[in-house]
Amino acid sequence: MIELSVIRDLVAIFSFIIGLTYYIIVLRNQQKSRQIQIISSAESPKDWGFLNWEVKSYDEFMSEYGGEANPDGWGNFMIWFNRLELFGVYVREGLLDIRFVCLLSGGTIVESWEKYQGIFGEWRVRSNRPRDWVEAEFLYNRAVDYFKKHPELAPSNR
């Protein structure tokens, strides 16, 4: 026959396991909520026309679309790429899941970075700031890797 002390110990052990399981579930739900808050709080461009801009040389691009020539379009352009930079940091630090980002904006991330990566490369050289836009580029690379592993979720043009 089982003694009362053994039953008491088993109840304590099972209570601990149940409490730990509950705590882990709560933490996972908080992480998902935090990811939704991060995505929702990031500013979005009011106009997406910059996705249709013609990419030329850096000088031509800046003279036609830069902040002085096209302040509204440039503002939306910078809002988008600053958002990618921010999301890149969050993904790198494990605060945002790449799957979540790809399901929401993956196609636009890939399309926009591929279109303007030459502009940002020249930006880095001319401004002598090699770290500019590296988190956006990191996010792009992670999105491309994700779509290679999950081709069923890849944008139709990939």
Contacts in CASP RR format, 6 or more apart in sequence:
PFRMAT RR
TARGET T0000
AUTHOR 0000-0000-0000
METHOD contacts of the structure
MODEL  1
MIELSVIRDLVAIFSFIIGLTYYIIVLRNQQKSRQIQIISSAESPKDWGF
LNWEVKSYDEFMSEYGGEANPDGWGNFMIWFNRLELFGVYVREGLLDIRF
VCLLSGGTIVESWEKYQGIFGEWRVRSNRPRDWVEAEFLYNRAVDYFKKH
PELAPSNR
34 95 0 8 1.000
35 95 0 8 1.000
35 96 0 8 1.000
35 97 0 8 1.000
35 100 0 8 1.000
38 87 0 8 1.000
38 90 0 8 1.000
38 95 0 8 1.000
38 96 0 8 1.000
39 96 0 8 1.000
39 100 0 8 1.000
39 101 0 8 1.000
39 104 0 8 1.000
42 83 0 8 1.000
42 86 0 8 1.000
42 87 0 8 1.000
43 79 0 8 1.000
43 82 0 8 1.000
43 83 0 8 1.000
44 79 0 8 1.000
44 80 0 8 1.000
44 83 0 8 1.000
45 75 0 8 1.000
45 76 0 8 1.000
45 77 0 8 1.000
45 79 0 8 1.000
45 80 0 8 1.000
46 76 0 8 1.000
47 72 0 8 1.000
47 73 0 8 1.000
47 76 0 8 1.000
48 76 0 8 1.000
48 80 0 8 1.000
49 73 0 8 1.000
49 76 0 8 1.000
50 65 0 8 1.000
50 73 0 8 1.000
50 76 0 8 1.000
50 77 0 8 1.000
50 80 0 8 1.000
51 108 0 8 1.000
51 111 0 8 1.000
51 112 0 8 1.000
51 115 0 8 1.000
53 61 0 8 1.000
53 64 0 8 1.000
53 65 0 8 1.000
53 77 0 8 1.000
55 61 0 8 1.000
55 115 0 8 1.000
55 116 0 8 1.000
55 118 0 8 1.000
55 119 0 8 1.000
56 64 0 8 1.000
58 118 0 8 1.000
58 119 0 8 1.000
58 122 0 8 1.000
58 123 0 8 1.000
58 126 0 8 1.000
61 119 0 8 1.000
62 69 0 8 1.000
63 69 0 8 1.000
64 70 0 8 1.000
65 73 0 8 1.000
65 74 0 8 1.000
65 77 0 8 1.000
66 74 0 8 1.000
66 77 0 8 1.000
67 73 0 8 1.000
67 74 0 8 1.000
67 75 0 8 1.000
80 112 0 8 1.000
81 112 0 8 1.000
81 116 0 8 1.000
81 120 0 8 1.000
81 133 0 8 1.000
81 136 0 8 1.000
84 109 0 8 1.000
84 112 0 8 1.000
84 113 0 8 1.000
84 135 0 8 1.000
84 136 0 8 1.000
84 139 0 8 1.000
84 140 0 8 1.000
85 133 0 8 1.000
85 135 0 8 1.000
85 136 0 8 1.000
85 139 0 8 1.000
86 135 0 8 1.000
87 96 0 8 1.000
87 101 0 8 1.000
87 135 0 8 1.000
87 139 0 8 1.000
88 96 0 8 1.000
88 135 0 8 1.000
88 136 0 8 1.000
88 138 0 8 1.000
88 139 0 8 1.000
88 142 0 8 1.000
89 135 0 8 1.000
90 96 0 8 1.000
91 97 0 8 1.000
91 98 0 8 1.000
91 101 0 8 1.000
91 138 0 8 1.000
91 139 0 8 1.000
91 142 0 8 1.000
92 135 0 8 1.000
92 138 0 8 1.000
98 139 0 8 1.000
98 142 0 8 1.000
98 143 0 8 1.000
98 146 0 8 1.000
99 146 0 8 1.000
99 150 0 8 1.000
101 109 0 8 1.000
101 139 0 8 1.000
101 143 0 8 1.000
102 109 0 8 1.000
102 143 0 8 1.000
102 146 0 8 1.000
102 147 0 8 1.000
102 150 0 8 1.000
102 153 0 8 1.000
103 153 0 8 1.000
106 143 0 8 1.000
106 147 0 8 1.000
106 155 0 8 1.000
107 143 0 8 1.000
107 154 0 8 1.000
107 155 0 8 1.000
107 158 0 8 1.000
109 139 0 8 1.000
109 140 0 8 1.000
109 143 0 8 1.000
110 140 0 8 1.000
110 143 0 8 1.000
110 144 0 8 1.000
110 147 0 8 1.000
110 155 0 8 1.000
110 158 0 8 1.000
111 155 0 8 1.000
111 157 0 8 1.000
113 136 0 8 1.000
113 137 0 8 1.000
113 139 0 8 1.000
113 140 0 8 1.000
114 140 0 8 1.000
117 137 0 8 1.000
117 140 0 8 1.000
120 132 0 8 1.000
120 133 0 8 1.000
120 136 0 8 1.000
120 137 0 8 1.000
121 133 0 8 1.000
123 129 0 8 1.000
123 132 0 8 1.000
123 133 0 8 1.000
124 130 0 8 1.000
124 132 0 8 1.000
124 133 0 8 1.000
146 153 0 8 1.000
147 153 0 8 1.000
147 154 0 8 1.000
147 155 0 8 1.000
147 158 0 8 1.000
148 154 0 8 1.000
151 158 0 8 1.000
END
